[in-house]
Amino acid sequence: MKQLKVALPDDLRARLDAASEKSGRSVADEIRTRVERSLELDAIDKPTRDFIVGIALMPAEIERETGAAWHKHAGAWLALRQAILSRLKRLEPKGSVAFGKRPHQSGPGDVPEDIGMWAESHLWENPNFTTSPLRNSMEQTYREIAQRQQQKGDKS
């Protein structure tokens, strides 16, 4: 591993010290973790990155306005939920909700709400689900089933 000498303003160093203490990581590990996270965000398309940043700002604004954290107060939770839904509505694309061929489909059904609940459920259980062996296996199984069904249909 190569070392990098970086000069930091005192206030930034103090914030890093506080963050590393809170996370239980060394300052070096804290910096590496944060740089990696930042680079991962850079790999996301700009509209999604802008959406994530916008959503990330909402809890603090809701807490400032209501005096309560969204995860501790039902009213603040509803306010945050509405803020997120309002942002999604603002960004809603026009057109058909039909998907057509889904190259990574891993289960039957094309109802967008069902797919959304399915995705949230799997990602809640495993944040790395998208790149997991389980998801790859599910995709493969679905492809095999769809292929068998198509072969049966071709024979009829």
C-alpha positions as CSV (number, residue, x, y, z in Angstrom):
1,M,0.0,0.0,0.0
2,K,1.3,3.4,-0.9
3,Q,1.2,6.3,1.5
4,L,-0.1,9.7,0.5
5,K,0.7,12.9,2.3
6,V,-2.3,15.2,2.4
7,A,-2.6,18.5,4.2
8,L,-6.0,19.0,5.8
9,P,-7.5,22.1,7.4
10,D,-7.8,21.8,11.1
11,D,-11.6,21.7,11.1
12,L,-11.7,18.9,8.5
13,R,-9.1,16.9,10.6
14,A,-11.2,17.4,13.7
15,R,-14.3,16.1,11.9
16,L,-12.3,13.1,10.6
17,D,-11.1,12.4,14.2
18,A,-14.6,12.6,15.5
19,A,-15.9,10.3,12.7
20,S,-13.2,7.8,13.2
21,E,-13.9,7.7,17.0
22,K,-17.6,7.3,16.4
23,S,-17.1,4.5,13.8
24,G,-14.3,2.7,15.8
25,R,-11.9,2.9,12.8
26,S,-8.5,4.5,12.7
27,V,-8.4,7.9,10.9
28,A,-6.6,6.2,8.0
29,D,-9.3,3.6,7.7
30,E,-12.0,6.3,8.0
31,I,-10.4,8.2,5.1
32,R,-10.1,5.1,3.0
33,T,-13.7,4.1,3.6
34,R,-15.0,7.6,2.8
35,V,-12.9,7.9,-0.4
36,E,-14.1,4.4,-1.5
37,R,-17.7,5.4,-0.9
38,S,-17.2,8.7,-2.8
39,L,-15.7,6.9,-5.8
40,E,-18.6,4.3,-5.7
41,L,-21.1,7.2,-5.9
42,D,-19.2,8.7,-8.8
43,A,-19.8,5.4,-10.7
44,I,-23.6,5.9,-10.4
45,D,-25.3,7.8,-13.2
46,K,-25.9,11.5,-12.5
47,P,-29.7,11.5,-12.2
48,T,-29.5,8.7,-9.6
49,R,-26.6,10.4,-7.8
50,D,-28.5,13.7,-7.7
51,F,-31.5,11.8,-6.3
52,I,-29.5,10.1,-3.6
53,V,-27.9,13.4,-2.5
54,G,-31.3,15.0,-2.5
55,I,-32.8,12.3,-0.4
56,A,-29.8,12.3,2.0
57,L,-30.5,16.0,2.8
58,M,-34.1,15.5,3.6
59,P,-33.9,13.9,7.1
60,A,-31.9,16.8,8.6
61,E,-34.4,19.3,7.1
62,I,-37.4,17.3,8.4
63,E,-35.8,17.1,11.9
64,R,-35.0,20.9,11.9
65,E,-38.6,21.6,10.8
66,T,-40.4,19.2,13.2
67,G,-37.9,18.9,16.0
68,A,-37.9,15.1,15.7
69,A,-35.8,12.5,14.0
70,W,-37.7,10.6,11.3
71,H,-36.8,7.2,12.8
72,K,-38.0,8.2,16.3
73,H,-41.3,10.1,15.6
74,A,-44.3,8.9,13.5
75,G,-45.1,12.4,12.3
76,A,-41.5,13.1,11.2
77,W,-41.5,9.7,9.5
78,L,-44.6,10.7,7.5
79,A,-43.0,14.0,6.6
80,L,-39.9,12.3,5.3
81,R,-42.0,9.7,3.4
82,Q,-44.0,12.5,1.7
83,A,-40.8,14.4,0.9
84,I,-39.3,11.3,-0.8
85,L,-42.6,10.6,-2.7
86,S,-42.8,14.2,-3.8
87,R,-39.2,14.0,-5.1
88,L,-40.0,10.8,-7.0
89,K,-43.2,12.4,-8.5
90,R,-41.1,15.4,-9.6
91,L,-38.8,13.0,-11.4
92,E,-41.4,10.6,-12.8
93,P,-40.8,9.7,-16.4
94,K,-43.7,9.7,-18.8
95,G,-44.7,6.7,-20.9
96,S,-45.5,3.0,-20.6
97,V,-44.7,1.0,-17.4
98,A,-44.2,-2.2,-19.5
99,F,-40.6,-3.5,-19.4
100,G,-40.3,-5.8,-22.3
101,K,-37.4,-8.3,-22.2
102,R,-35.6,-8.1,-18.8
103,P,-32.1,-9.5,-19.3
104,H,-31.5,-10.1,-15.6
105,Q,-35.0,-11.2,-14.6
106,S,-34.9,-13.6,-11.7
107,G,-38.6,-14.2,-11.1
108,P,-42.0,-14.2,-12.8
109,G,-44.2,-11.1,-13.0
110,D,-43.9,-7.6,-14.5
111,V,-45.9,-5.5,-12.0
112,P,-43.5,-2.6,-11.1
113,E,-44.8,-2.4,-7.5
114,D,-44.2,-6.1,-7.0
115,I,-40.7,-5.8,-8.4
116,G,-40.0,-2.8,-6.2
117,M,-41.1,-4.7,-3.0
118,W,-39.1,-7.7,-4.1
119,A,-36.0,-5.6,-4.6
120,E,-36.4,-3.7,-1.3
121,S,-36.9,-7.0,0.6
122,H,-33.8,-8.6,-0.8
123,L,-31.6,-5.5,-0.4
124,W,-32.9,-5.1,3.2
125,E,-31.7,-8.6,4.0
126,N,-28.4,-8.3,2.0
127,P,-27.2,-4.9,0.8
128,N,-24.9,-6.8,-1.6
129,F,-27.7,-8.8,-3.1
130,T,-27.3,-7.3,-6.6
131,T,-23.9,-8.9,-7.0
132,S,-24.5,-12.0,-4.9
133,P,-24.2,-15.6,-5.9
134,L,-27.8,-16.0,-4.8
135,R,-29.1,-13.4,-7.3
136,N,-27.0,-15.0,-10.0
137,S,-28.5,-18.4,-9.2
138,M,-32.0,-16.9,-9.2
139,E,-31.4,-15.4,-12.7
140,Q,-30.0,-18.7,-14.0
141,T,-32.9,-20.7,-12.6
142,Y,-35.5,-18.2,-14.1
143,R,-33.8,-18.4,-17.5
144,E,-33.9,-22.2,-17.4
145,I,-37.6,-22.3,-16.5
146,A,-38.4,-19.7,-19.2
147,Q,-36.5,-21.7,-21.7
148,R,-38.3,-24.9,-20.8
149,Q,-41.7,-23.2,-21.1
150,Q,-40.7,-21.8,-24.5
151,Q,-39.7,-25.2,-25.7
152,K,-43.0,-26.7,-24.5
153,G,-44.8,-23.9,-26.4
154,D,-42.8,-24.6,-29.5
155,K,-43.8,-28.3,-29.4
156,S,-47.5,-27.5,-29.2
